[in-house]
Amino acid sequence: MTHPQYTTVIADESHRCADALAGTSPAGQVPACPEWTAADLAYHLGEVQDFWSRVVASAPAEPSDDAVPRPPDGELVGFLRTRTSALLDALAVHEPGDACWSWSPVGGDIAWVLRRQAHEALIHRVDAEQTAGVPLTEPAADLAADGVAEMLEVMVSGLPGWATFTPDGARLRLLATDADRAWTVALGRFTGTSPTSGTTYDEDCAELVEDTPEGATGEVRGTAWDLDLWLWGRGPAGVLATSGDAGVADRLRAIIVESSQ
């Protein structure tokens, strides 16, 4: 996808999210995040967009950790709309290749922010429509496939330099039947001790690897949109076709639960 396309996605999906939230009670429960209300969802996306608007505005310097105060529930949809505008305005004065702070080892430029914020807006628009009880707006297959790739490349893969990934032989292949794309992830253990916090890790992990169908121990097939929704915990696994070791797919979803809020 092109960088102008990502800008359009941020604008369109954020506006759809705000429109859906405007039509439901602030106390409505978000199905995929039951601890959230519709008001919480509006604040979350608005806060995220506010943060990244400040990141981009200060690029390439690191941003401050200041959190924007939460407005009253009745003002949160309007707050979200203003934060979307602020993010788009900040992005508009930069080139995709400009250096920019990121928490991700694969980030570091405005292009990464554009892509990350496009999919952030897309998945939270799904949350808003599910909360409002309205039919989901299905994106184009190329955007949905890019969502699968972004989840696996950014939200799942990428370890800090002090960590070690030890594969255990389990591999899951994901195939987007309407986009002619496929991905393979290896599962194993993430171990290491953070030099900053001193925390020691030893936990289940997954890493994107070269796509080779011969080495997969499990396989999941479906449309790119169904795969994207499933990876994010917004859609059921039952619409997907699985083969091989079904437990590998369950294991991947368990690994990425913390990344899919």
BELKA-V436011 format. One record per helix or strand of 2 or more residues. SS is the DSSP state (helix for helix, strand for strand). FROM is the first residue (numbers start at 0). LEN is the number of residues. If there is no record, write none. Layout:
BEGIN
ss=[SS | SS]
from=[FROM | FROM]
len=[LEN | LEN]
END
This chain:
BEGIN
ss=[helix | strand | strand | helix | helix | helix | helix | strand | strand | strand | helix | strand | helix | helix | strand | helix]
from=[2 | 28 | 32 | 37 | 72 | 109 | 140 | 163 | 180 | 199 | 212 | 217 | 223 | 236 | 240 | 245]
len=[20 | 2 | 5 | 21 | 20 | 23 | 16 | 13 | 13 | 10 | 3 | 5 | 8 | 3 | 4 | 14]
END
